[in-house]
Structure formats: structure tokens, C-alpha cells
């Protein structure tokens, strides 16, 4: 007889079965949180409007504007440069179906019901445009999105904080682009985790890292690029991979010396959980020890040093990670709801936040659920 450890069951306040985000009900919050607690979702999402690029791009790009549209059954589709940018087999209603993803007032109703004070908002479909071949069009599309998101957040400026997208392929443009993001009111910005044709560890990218460090903007990296859902088991397999994707990126930023050269550069690894961190730090230090004669450049400190100097990570539910918190640093961890995706805590956010207070000290919990986010981004 096989004995299954109890710890392998899904450690979720939601149980083993859960409705699609569009159908989830939000129960009463239950016991109030300790006085002084500010709850910040460090990762949520917005749905772009159908007319975003059509209406906001400069006139010379109107004929080439990406086309976002919904079919008669309610599924969204994105086309650009004569090709579909949809993910084959992905049920868009599952990930985009919540009304509050597009309607800002409905979003606020959901935040109120779940006890979330502030929301850090990432895109839904925009980063599907990372592979646009026309670089001028790509730049115009990202600027148009940033303007849209800035306007979206203005409805509730003390609660909604958009994540602006920085031009990541023209390092010499970064300084001006960062100033534009500041003028649009952004406090948070991101670049893709693994954009095609761009190598962050290239010497040519150094002006971008210099500009980001000088600007004071932390850099957010988010999961979800290059989604693969073809074949039996592909969706589950891809999700297993993408929900812990940051070992490579942490290694790249560390072993390349980017973090050593930029001690004031802050990185936020978003939606990859936190349980990966202790093993990654141990492995990085061991690899550097075992291959020290060959690695280039030589580092002044072991790789794990740069986690503590530069890095943060977000999670929705990660009880294993919380058990390992002393290896990660409670001040290096940010909670997020991931509103309103299937893996979000939508519908049981209040319980998930209370569970953090059970898992660690009140001081640590207050930092994790919002205090560190407020300090890091100046919310």
C-alpha cells in the first residue's frame, strides 16, 4: 500500500476544486487584520481595450496597428504584422473573463471585497507584441499601452499602480524612456524576462542597466512568455515550468556581473513563487565554487550575496516557501493576488493573507503583505 504524505495535497484555502475567475464569489473577509496592516497585491493584471492601438498609435502606424477583438463566443484574439498572436488551445475566457479586469470600477469593488488596499497592475496581452519585427511599431505600441495604463489608473490614483513597459532593445534610449514613464506617473516598470534577440548580459546593454539604476526604478520580470500548449499534457507541463522560471534569469543577472556592477539596482521576480530561492542560492554558490577558475567575470562575492543585495520575489500561495523564509529573507518577499487569473487568490484572498500572519511573525507578515511593496515602490 502506498502512503501519500499529507503535505503533497494542494495547500490552498480554496480546496481542491475552484470556479473560473469570472464565476468566483468573494465571501466575507472574516477576522480583521492587525492594526496598521496595508495589503498590496504586487502582481495583478488589466485587460487591454479593443481600440487601444487603433486609437492611440501615431497616424503613420494606423494601418499596421495590432488588432485586438472578441468573437461571438467572447474569446479574445490578437493579430499583428499579418499573423495571429493567440496561444493555440488557451481558453482566454479562463484567464480574462472577470469583468473587473477591464472595468476599473468593478475592479475596485473586488479589491474592496477582498481587503486589498493597493493594486500593482501588469498587462495581459501587450507583451505578446515583444516579437514585432518593425521596431518603430513595437516602440509605438508599448508607448500607447503605457499611456492607456496611466489613464486607467488615474481613476483611483491612491489604489491602482500601473507597471510601465520600458524599451528593452535600445539601451541608449532607456534614460529618456524612463523619464517618460515617470512623467506618466509610473512608480513600477518591467522588461520581458527572455525577449527574442536581446541578451541582457551583452556589454551593449550596459547603458540600460546604468540608466535604470540611476532612475531608482526597480525592475520587474514576470512569468508567462512563450506559452506552449500543444499536445497531451502540454498545458500542465508548461505551467509547471513557468511557475518556477527564474533560476536562469537570476543566474544570468548574477554570473554576468550586472548586479555586482549595479548594487542599487532592485529586481523583482514576479509570480514565480519563493520556494525556488533557497535551492537556487545554494546551487549558484556551489557552481561558482566548483567552476571558479573558468567563470567570467570573477565576482567579488558568492552569487547568493546578490540575492540579498538586489533581489525580491512575489508569490500568491507558497506555504513551503514561507517555511523556508529564514533562507529567503522576509524583507525580500512580496505577496500578490495575481488578479484575476486562474492561479490567483481571487475569492479567498482574505484567508490567504491571514494565513501569512499565522506562518510568521506579525512584523514579517505586515512587510510581506504590503509594507515592503510600499517601501520598494514608494506607493
N, C-alpha and C positions, 0 to 999 in steps of 0.2 A: 504494500500500500504506500502510495506517495503522499508525503505530508507537505502541504503548501504553507510556507511561513505566512503568518498574518500580515506581515509588513509588505507583502507583494500585492495586496489588494490596493485598489485605487484610493489613495489617501485624500479624498476630496469631500468637502462639505456638501457637494452636490450629489454624492452617492454614485451608483453605477449606471444610472440612466438619466439623461438630461435632454430637455427640449432644445430645438433650434433656437438661436438667439432671438429671432423675430417673435417667437411664441413664449419666451420665458417670462414668468411672472416674478415680481420683486416682493418678497414678503416683508413684514415689519422688521425693523432692524434689531430689536431685542435690547439687551442691556447697553447703556451708553458707554462710550469710550472714556478713558481718564481725561480729566480736565486739561485743556491746553493741547490736545491732540489735533493736528491738522492732517487730513487724509488727502494725499495727492496720488493720482494714477500717473505713473511715469511713462505710460505707454497706452494710448488709445488711438482710435482711427476715425477718419472722416471720409465720406463718400463724395467724390468729385461730381459736379453738376454736368449735365449733358452739354451745356453751352460754354463750359469753361474755356476751352481752347478756341472754339469758333469765335467767341465774342472778345476774348482778351488778347489774342495774338496780334502783332502788327499787321497792317494790311497786306504786306508783301507775302505773308505766310498763310493767308486765309484759305487758299486752295489746297494747302498741304496740311491743314490743321488736323490733329488726331480727332477721330470721331468716336465719341462715347455715346452708346444708345442702348435702349432696353427693348427687348422683343415683346410680343403679345403675352408671353407667359411670365414676364417680369424678370428675365435673366439679362444681366448687363453684358455688353460686348464693347471691345476697344479695338480700333483699327488705326494704323498709321503707316505711311510710306507704302501703301498698297498691300499690306499684309495684316492678318489678324494677330492680335496680341493676347487673345484669350488663352487660358490654360486648358488644354483638352481634358474633358471629363470632370472639371472642377465645377461643383454646384455653387454658382455665385450667390444664389438666394441664401445658402447656408452661411456664408461669410459676410454678406452685405444686406441682409434682409431687414435689419432693425431700423425702424423709422427714424430714430434719433441719430443714426449715422449721418444723415443728410440734413434733417430738420433740427436746427440749433435749439429751438425751444423744447422739443421732445427730448433732446439730449440732456438738457438741464433738468427736466423732470426725472429722468432716470438717475442722474447724479444725485439729486436731492433724495430720491427714494433709497438709494444705496449708501448714502452718507459720505459721498466723495466731494471734497471741497474744491479741488482744483484738478484740471484735466490737461495732460500734455498730449498733443494730437499729431499723429503721424498720418501720411497719405494712405490711400487704398490702392488706386490704380496707377498713380503717376510714375512710380519707379518702374513700371512696365516699359517706360519710354527710355530707359538707360541705353538701349541699343540703337537708338535712332542714328542713321548714318549721316544725315545732314546736321552737322554740329551747330550751325546757326539756328536751325529749327529746334534742336534739343535745348539749346540755351534759352530760346524764347518760350518754349513750353514750360521749363522749370520756373522761369520768372513769372509766367502767367499763373502757374499754380501757387507760387508764393504770394502773389497779390490776392488771389482768391482766398487763401487760407487766412491771410491777415485780415481781410474783410469779415470772414466768417467769425473770427474770434473777437472782433470789436463789439459784438452784441453783448458779450459778458467778459469784459477785459480783466476782471479780477479772478476769473474762474477758468477761462479757456486760454491755453498757451500753445500756439501752433509751432510745429517743427519745420523751420525753413530748410530748403534744399540748396546746398552750396554747389556751385560749379566745381566738379572734381576732376575734370580732364584738362583744364587750362590753369596750371598752377600760378602763372603770373597774373591771372585775373582774380585770384582769391581775395586779395586785400580790398579791392573795390567792391567785390560781390558781398563780402562780409559787412561792409559799411551799408550796402543796400538793405541787407537783412535787418540790421539794427534800425534803419530808418523806417522799415515796415513794422517795427515793434516787436520783432522776434527776440526771444531770450534763449531759444533752443534751436539747434540746427543739426542736420545729418548729411552724411555722404554714404553711398552704397558700400556694402561690405566687400563685394568682389565684382567691380564693374568690368565689363569686357574691354580689353585693350588698354587698361590703365593699371600700372603697377605702383602701388603706394610706396614701395621700398626703393623706387628709382631715385637716383640723385636729382633728376629733373623735377621731382615733386617737392623738393625741399622748400621752395618758396611758399607753397601752400601750407605746409606744417608750420613754417615761421609765422605766416600771417594769422593762422588760427590761434597759435599760442599767444601772440601779441594782442589779439582781439579779446581774449578772455572767454570766448565761446567754447564750452565743452563740445566734443564731437560725439554724436550718437550714431551707432551702427545698429541696423535692425535685421532680423531674420526675414526669410521669405523670398529670396531671389532665386531665379531659375527653377521654378516649380516644375516637378516631374510627376505626372500622374498616369502614365501609360502602363498597361499590363496588370496582371493579377498581383494584388498586394502593393502596388506602386504608391498609392496614396499614403498608406500607413508607414511604408518604408521611408518615403520622403519626409514625412512628419517626424519620424524618429531621428532622422539625420538633422533636419533643420532646427529642431528644438534644442539641440546642443551643438551649435555650429562654430563656436568662437575659438576653439583651440588653435586653429590655423591662423586666424586673424591676430589673436594675442601673440602667438609666436612670431608672426611677421613684424608686428609693431615693436616687439621686444628685441629679437635677434638682429634686426636690421639697424638697431641703434636709434630709431626715431624717438622712442621715449626717453632714452638717455640724453639725447641732444635737446629735448624739449621737456624739461622737468615740470613745467607749469601747464602742460597740455593734459586735459582731462578727457578720458574716453569712457563712454557708457555703452556696454554691450547689452542690447535691448531684446528682451523676450527669449533669451536663451537659457533662462534659469540661472541658479547659482551653484548647484551641486557639482558642476564640472570644474569649478575653480580650484579646489584643493589638489585634485589629481593633476590638473594641468600645471600648477605651480611646481609640484614635486617632479613631474616629468621634465619640465623645462630646465630646472636646476640640474637634474641628473644628466640630461643630454648635454648641457653646457660643460659639465664636469668631464664627461666621457669623451667629448669631441673638442675640447678646448683648444687643442693645437691647430685645429682646422677651421673653426668658426671665424667668420669675418663679417663685421668688425669685432674686435675684442671689447668686452663690456667691463665697465668699472665695478659692477655689482652682479650678483647672480640674477637671472631673469625674474625670479619671484619678487625681487626688490621693486621692480617697475609696476607690478600689480598694486603694491601699497602706495607707490608714489603717484600713479597716474590713472588707475582704473576703477570702474564701478560696473555693476551688473543689475539688471532688473529681473523680477520673477512675478508670477501670479500665485501659483501654489508650488511650494517646494519644501515639504517637511523634512526631507533628507538634507537639503541644503541648510535649513535652519538648525538642524542638529550639528552641522559642521561649521557653524557660524564663527567659532573662535579661529578657524583656519582661513576664513574669508575676510573677516572684519565687519562687524555690524554697521560701521560707518561707511562701508563700501557697497551696501545693498539697498536697492530701492524697490518698493512694492509697486505693482501696476495691475490694472484690471484687464487690459487688452480689449476694452470695449470696442465693438460688440461682437467679437469673433467667437467661433465655437469653443475655443480653448479659453475664452475669457471667464472671469468670475461673475459675469452678469447673472443676477438672480440670487447669488449667495455671497456677494462682496462683503457685506457687513460681518458675516460669520468668518470669512477668510481673514479679514483684518483683525477680528477679536482673537482668532487662533494665533496670530503673531504675538499678541500680548501674553498668551499662555506659553508660547515656546521660548520666550526670552524675557529679559528684564523690561520694566516699563520704560526706562530711558532708551534702551536699544529699540524697543518697538516703536516709540514715538519718532525716532530718527528714521527707521525703516519705512514706515507707512506715510511719511511726508516731510519730516524735518530735514533730512538730507537733501531731498529734491528741492525744497525751498531755498536752502543754502547754496546748493550747487548751481542752480539756475537763477537765483535772485528773484524768485516768484513773489 
